[in-house]
Amino acid sequence: MTLPSGLRVRLIPLPHLQSATISCFIRVGSRYETLETNGLSHFLEHMLYRGTERHPAAHDLSLAIEGLGGTLEATTHVDFTSYDLTLPSETIARGTELLAEVLRQPLLTQMGTEKQIIREEILEDLNESGEQIDIDNVSRRLLYRDHPLGFSIAGPLENLERFATEDLQRHHRHHYTGPNSVVCVAGAFDVEPLADSIRKCFEGMGQGRPIEPTPSVPTEDQKRFSYVREPGSQTDVQLSFHTPGLKSPLAPVFLLLGRVLDDGLSTRVHRVICEERGLAYDAFAGNDTFEDCGVFDFGASVEHKKAPLLVETTLDLIRELQEWGPTEEEVEKAKRRYLWNLQRVRDDPEDAVDFVGTSVLFGLPEQVATIAHQVAAVRTDDIQRAAKKYLDPQHAYLTCVGVLDDELLSTVERLVRA
């Protein structure tokens, strides 16, 4: 159902469960920010925990929520923020009231204390010189430069120090509106009473207008290697490629490509990099997707001197996939495992609200069966063509965070240039 404010609501009765999860998904995150406002979405998410009109202290609010048997969890992502509350089924109506209170009536007080907390969070990703050392953040800045997709979610310290109450209020009015939000509930509950409760609790939500993201602009003709020196026993290495987004017809293809490469210890990335070459304890590959674009990453943490060999091995792995494609057995296994995961959505209310809520927010299919049909239709040659076109080493971006001497640095730079 859709409320008069434009808020979309989805109720998913799962009577075989003993609990229920209510979540709210909002188009607010670093993608909708500017250089000057970067970090404001994350700061606002924290500040919503600081109290409401009926529960003016953070402790009072936490006590009210935890007294119902649950804990309010919130996460700011690049392109949305989610608030999740899982409760015993008998307290879900009261939990709905409290969640609506948090989202609609924040006091936004005790800002100084919360700034100190977030400052510590930001410092975790900086070295002594104030440089960003989280490899995902460094990599995204390399791929997207000053576009919002290249921003860190927490933002820089100087922005945090500058933010005022007026900034939070303006951001809240602009983003926390009906057309910009989705409320989803899954689990054991009576549909009609809960629907009435949601209508009542969220009826005053601002109307506003849907927020659209700034179109992505890949930086193919710019620098494709980034290195940050960070003393330690290993160097983090990440090889990245631009790919299509969630709404592309190729989305199911890249979903399976990621699973062919990295979905368990028997798949290619772990087998080649870890078992056969012994280069790393763990390695990964996968697609990080947004509405209109994505990034396919390969990565691992290795002994400093192994960094060039890791890059060469990864490129060899890509070439082998491009030349010969995945086997029928690999693709069928990837399909079985993913389709089984889709079926398991009904076993966990948190998984159910995440699947349906984000699908509604971004205009994707809401039915598990639709996604299953799309994935089942992918062929091995679809995956091979996608790998040839999008995992082209000539358009790779390489990020290293660790310790590379002049010789190692020259070697890895030469690899990405070549």
C-alpha positions in Angstrom: 0.0 0.0 0.0 1.0 3.7 -0.4 0.0 6.3 2.2 -1.2 9.8 1.2 2.3 11.1 2.0 3.8 8.9 -0.7 5.3 6.4 1.8 5.3 2.9 0.3 4.5 0.1 2.8 5.0 -3.6 2.3 3.7 -6.2 4.7 5.0 -9.8 4.4 3.2 -12.2 6.8 5.4 -15.2 7.7 3.2 -16.9 10.3 5.6 -19.8 10.8 8.1 -17.4 12.5 8.1 -16.3 16.2 9.3 -12.8 15.5 8.8 -9.8 13.2 11.1 -7.2 11.7 10.1 -3.7 10.8 12.5 -1.7 8.7 12.5 1.7 7.0 14.6 2.3 3.9 15.4 5.9 3.0 17.2 7.4 0.0 19.8 9.2 2.0 23.6 8.5 2.0 26.9 9.8 0.6 25.7 9.5 -3.0 23.2 12.3 -2.4 25.8 14.7 -0.8 28.3 17.3 -2.0 31.9 17.9 -1.0 30.6 20.3 1.6 27.9 18.0 3.0 29.8 14.7 2.8 29.2 12.8 6.0 25.9 14.5 6.9 23.7 11.5 6.2 25.8 9.3 8.5 25.9 12.0 11.2 22.1 12.4 11.0 21.6 8.6 11.3 23.6 8.8 14.6 21.7 11.8 15.8 18.3 10.1 15.5 19.4 7.8 18.4 19.8 10.9 20.6 16.2 11.1 21.7 12.7 12.1 20.6 9.9 14.3 22.0 8.5 11.4 24.2 11.9 10.0 25.0 14.2 13.0 25.2 17.4 11.2 26.3 19.3 8.6 24.3 19.2 6.3 27.4 15.4 6.7 27.6 14.9 5.8 24.0 17.2 2.8 24.1 15.4 1.6 27.3 12.0 1.8 25.6 13.1 -0.1 22.6 15.1 -2.8 24.5 12.2 -3.2 26.9 10.2 -4.6 24.0 12.8 -7.3 23.4 14.7 -5.8 20.5 17.5 -3.4 19.5 17.2 -0.7 16.9 19.9 -1.1 14.3 20.8 1.5 11.7 23.3 1.6 8.8 24.2 4.3 6.4 25.1 3.0 2.9 26.3 4.8 -0.1 22.8 5.1 -1.6 20.4 4.5 1.2 20.0 4.3 5.0 18.1 1.6 6.8 16.6 1.4 10.3 15.8 -2.2 11.5 13.9 -3.4 14.6 13.3 -7.1 15.2 10.9 -7.9 18.0 8.7 -10.7 19.4 5.5 -10.7 17.4 3.4 -9.5 20.3 5.4 -6.2 20.6 5.7 -5.3 16.9 2.9 -2.8 17.0 4.5 -0.8 19.8 7.9 -1.1 18.0 6.3 0.4 15.0 5.3 3.4 17.1 8.8 3.9 18.5 10.4 3.6 15.0 8.1 6.2 13.6 8.9 8.4 16.6 12.6 8.1 15.9 12.3 8.9 12.2 9.7 11.7 12.5 10.4 13.4 15.8 14.2 13.5 16.5 15.3 16.2 19.0 18.8 16.3 17.4 20.4 17.2 20.8 23.7 16.3 22.4 25.5 17.0 19.2 28.9 17.5 20.8 28.9 14.1 22.3 27.9 12.4 19.1 30.6 14.3 17.2 33.2 12.9 19.5 31.9 9.3 18.9 31.9 9.8 15.1 35.3 11.4 15.2 36.7 8.2 16.6 34.9 6.2 13.9 36.5 8.4 11.2 40.0 8.1 12.7 39.9 4.3 12.4 40.2 4.8 8.7 43.0 7.4 8.7 46.8 7.0 9.2 48.9 9.3 11.3 49.2 11.8 8.4 45.4 12.0 8.1 45.3 10.0 4.8 42.5 7.5 4.1 43.7 3.9 4.5 40.4 2.0 4.1 41.0 0.3 0.8 37.4 0.5 -0.3 37.3 4.2 0.3 40.7 4.7 -1.5 39.5 2.6 -4.4 36.2 4.4 -4.9 37.9 7.7 -4.9 40.2 6.4 -7.6 37.3 5.2 -9.7 35.0 8.2 -9.2 37.2 11.1 -8.2 35.0 14.0 -6.9 31.7 12.4 -7.8 29.6 11.4 -4.7 30.3 7.7 -5.4 33.9 8.5 -4.6 33.0 9.9 -1.2 33.5 8.0 2.1 30.2 7.4 4.0 31.5 9.0 7.2 33.0 12.0 5.4 36.0 14.1 6.4 36.7 15.4 9.9 36.5 19.0 8.9 32.9 18.6 7.7 31.9 16.8 10.9 33.3 19.7 13.0 31.4 22.3 10.9 28.0 20.6 10.8 25.3 22.5 12.9 21.8 21.7 14.0 20.4 23.6 11.0 22.3 21.3 8.6 20.8 18.2 10.2 17.3 19.7 10.2 17.5 20.7 6.5 18.9 17.2 5.5 16.1 15.5 7.5 13.3 17.6 5.9 14.7 17.0 2.4 15.3 13.2 2.6 13.1 11.8 5.4 9.9 12.1 3.4 7.2 9.8 2.2 8.1 9.6 -1.5 11.7 9.0 -0.5 11.1 6.1 1.9 9.8 2.5 2.2 8.5 0.8 5.4 8.6 -3.0 5.3 7.5 -5.5 7.9 8.0 -9.3 7.8 7.2 -12.0 10.3 4.4 -13.1 12.5 1.7 -10.4 12.8 -2.0 -9.7 12.1 -2.1 -7.7 8.8 -5.0 -5.3 9.3 -4.2 -4.1 12.9 -0.6 -3.6 11.9 -1.5 -1.8 8.7 -3.7 0.6 10.7 -0.9 1.2 13.2 1.5 2.1 10.4 -1.0 4.5 8.8 -1.5 6.2 12.2 2.2 6.4 13.1 3.5 7.6 9.8 0.6 9.7 8.6 2.4 13.0 9.3 5.5 12.1 7.4 6.6 14.9 5.0 5.6 14.7 1.4 8.5 16.3 -0.5 9.8 14.9 -3.8 11.7 11.7 -4.6 15.4 12.2 -4.6 17.3 11.2 -7.7 21.1 10.4 -7.6 23.7 12.4 -9.5 24.4 10.3 -12.7 27.7 8.4 -12.4 30.6 9.5 -14.6 33.4 6.9 -14.9 36.9 8.3 -15.1 38.3 6.0 -17.8 40.8 8.5 -19.1 42.4 9.4 -15.8 44.8 7.9 -13.3 44.2 4.2 -12.7 46.6 3.4 -9.8 46.5 4.6 -6.2 48.9 3.8 -3.4 48.8 4.8 0.2 51.7 3.9 2.5 50.6 2.3 5.7 53.1 0.4 7.9 52.1 -3.1 8.8 52.8 -6.7 8.0 50.7 -6.8 4.8 49.6 -4.8 1.8 45.9 -4.6 0.8 45.5 -5.0 -2.9 42.3 -4.3 -4.9 41.8 -4.6 -8.7 38.6 -2.9 -9.8 36.5 -2.5 -13.0 33.4 -0.4 -13.9 30.3 -2.5 -14.5 26.6 -1.9 -15.2 24.1 -1.3 -12.4 21.2 -3.0 -10.7 18.7 -2.0 -13.4 20.8 -3.3 -16.2 19.7 -6.5 -18.0 23.2 -7.7 -17.2 22.6 -7.5 -13.4 21.8 -11.3 -13.1 24.9 -12.1 -15.3 27.2 -10.2 -12.9 25.5 -11.7 -9.9 26.5 -15.2 -11.2 29.9 -14.0 -12.4 30.7 -13.0 -8.8 29.5 -16.4 -7.5 31.4 -18.4 -10.1 34.6 -16.6 -9.0 33.9 -16.4 -5.3 31.2 -18.3 -3.5 32.8 -20.8 -1.2 36.2 -22.5 -1.0 35.7 -24.5 -4.2 35.4 -21.4 -6.4 38.1 -20.0 -8.6 39.5 -17.0 -6.6 40.0 -19.0 -3.4 41.3 -22.1 -5.3 43.9 -20.3 -7.4 45.0 -17.5 -5.1 44.9 -19.3 -1.8 45.1 -23.1 -2.3 47.3 -23.3 -5.5 49.5 -20.2 -5.2 49.5 -19.7 -1.4 49.5 -16.0 -1.8 46.9 -15.1 0.8 44.9 -16.4 3.7 41.7 -15.2 2.1 40.8 -13.5 -1.2 37.6 -12.1 -2.7 35.8 -11.1 -5.9 32.4 -9.6 -6.4 30.2 -6.8 -7.8 29.3 -3.7 -5.7 26.2 -2.4 -7.5 24.2 0.8 -7.5 21.1 1.8 -9.6 23.0 2.9 -12.7 26.5 1.5 -12.3 28.7 -0.9 -10.4 32.2 -1.9 -9.6 33.6 -5.4 -9.8 36.5 -6.0 -7.3 39.2 -8.6 -6.8 41.2 -8.3 -3.7 43.4 -9.8 -0.9 45.8 -8.8 1.8 49.3 -10.2 1.2 52.9 -10.0 2.3 54.3 -6.8 0.7 56.7 -8.5 -1.7 53.8 -10.7 -3.0 51.7 -7.7 -4.2 52.9 -7.8 -7.9 52.4 -11.6 -8.0 48.9 -11.2 -6.7 48.1 -8.7 -9.4 49.6 -11.0 -12.1 47.7 -14.0 -10.8 44.4 -12.1 -10.7 44.9 -10.9 -14.3 45.7 -14.5 -15.4 42.6 -15.7 -13.7 40.6 -13.1 -15.6 42.2 -14.0 -18.9 41.4 -17.6 -18.4 37.8 -16.8 -17.8 37.6 -14.6 -20.8 39.2 -17.1 -23.1 37.5 -20.3 -22.0 34.5 -19.1 -20.0 33.1 -20.8 -16.9 32.2 -24.4 -17.1 28.5 -25.6 -17.1 29.2 -27.2 -13.8 30.4 -24.0 -12.2 27.4 -22.0 -13.5 24.9 -24.6 -12.4 26.4 -24.7 -8.9 26.3 -20.9 -8.6 22.7 -20.9 -9.7 21.7 -23.6 -7.2 23.4 -21.9 -4.3 21.9 -18.5 -5.1 18.4 -19.9 -5.7 18.6 -21.7 -2.4 19.6 -18.4 -0.7 16.5 -16.8 -2.3 14.3 -19.5 -0.9 15.8 -19.0 2.6 14.5 -15.4 2.6 11.3 -16.7 4.1 13.3 -18.2 7.0 14.5 -14.8 8.3 12.4 -11.7 8.7 15.4 -9.5 8.4 16.4 -11.0 5.1 12.8 -10.7 3.9 12.5 -7.0 4.7 15.9 -6.3 3.2 15.1 -8.0 -0.1 11.6 -6.5 -0.5 12.4 -3.1 1.0 15.4 -2.3 -1.1 13.7 -3.6 -4.2 10.8 -1.2 -3.7 13.1 1.7 -2.9 15.1 1.2 -6.2 12.2 0.1 -8.4 13.4 -3.5 -8.8 11.3 -6.7 -8.9 9.8 -7.4 -5.5 9.0 -11.1 -6.1 11.7 -13.8 -5.4 10.3 -15.8 -8.3 11.1 -13.0 -10.8 14.7 -12.8 -9.7 15.0 -16.6 -9.7 13.7 -16.7 -13.3 16.2 -14.1 -14.4 19.1 -15.9 -12.8 18.0 -19.2 -14.1 18.0 -17.9 -17.7 21.8 -16.8 -17.6 24.0 -19.0 -19.8 27.7 -19.7 -19.6 28.4 -17.6 -22.8 26.6 -14.7 -21.2 29.1 -14.7 -18.4 32.0 -15.1 -20.7 30.9 -12.1 -22.9 30.4 -9.9 -19.8 33.9 -10.9 -18.5 35.4 -10.0 -21.9 33.7 -6.7 -22.2 33.9 -5.4 -18.6 36.8 -7.1 -17.0 39.2 -5.7 -19.6 42.7 -5.3 -18.0 43.2 -2.2 -20.2 40.4 -0.5 -18.1 41.5 -1.9 -14.6 42.0 0.3 -11.6 44.6 -0.9 -9.0 44.6 0.2 -5.4 47.3 -0.7 -2.8 47.4 0.2 0.9 50.5 -1.0 2.7 54.3 -0.9 2.2 55.8 -1.1 -1.3 59.4 -0.1 -1.9 60.5 1.7 -5.0 61.0 -1.6 -7.0 57.7 -3.1 -5.9 55.9 0.2 -6.6 57.4 0.4 -10.1 56.4 -3.2 -10.8 52.8 -2.8 -9.8 52.5 0.5 -11.7 53.9 -1.1 -14.8 51.4 -4.0 -14.5 48.4 -1.6 -14.5 49.8 0.5 -17.3 50.5 -2.5 -19.4 
